[in-house]
Amino acid sequence: MPEKSVGSVVKDNGIKKSALKEITYLDSPIMSSYLVAFCLGEFDYLQAMTEHGVLIKLYTPPGRSADGEFALDSAVKALDLYNDFFGVPYPLPKLDMVAIPEFAVGAMENWGLITYR
């Protein structure tokens, strides 16, 4: 889900103070557990907004964001086309896509997150 708020937290363990970033996200809609997915790692990203107001972000390996421009453009056009053709709006406020070069499965579609090689 999109970020609700971003703040700073100072942690003092008695020896060293460290500043941490605290991110609060909007509530996720109720969904089946097999649709939940997380990706952790260091990524660059591109983003675009559809005509219907859905934020699409494409995450790539560091330094490879230019390689994702076609995929991002295609996703924006496809989501707008599906919304118009079927008359049913995309139910989430955003869609994330992650390009993973060493992804053994090839591709995986979760609700709001698509991963592929």
Secondary structure as UniProt FT lines:
FT   STRAND          3..12
FT   STRAND          17..25
FT   HELIX           33..35
FT   STRAND          44..49
FT   TURN            51..52
FT   STRAND          55..60
FT   TURN            62..63
FT   HELIX           65..68
FT   HELIX           69..86
FT   STRAND          94..99
FT   TURN            101..102
FT   TURN            104..105
FT   STRAND          107..110
FT   TURN            111..112
FT   STRAND          113..116
//
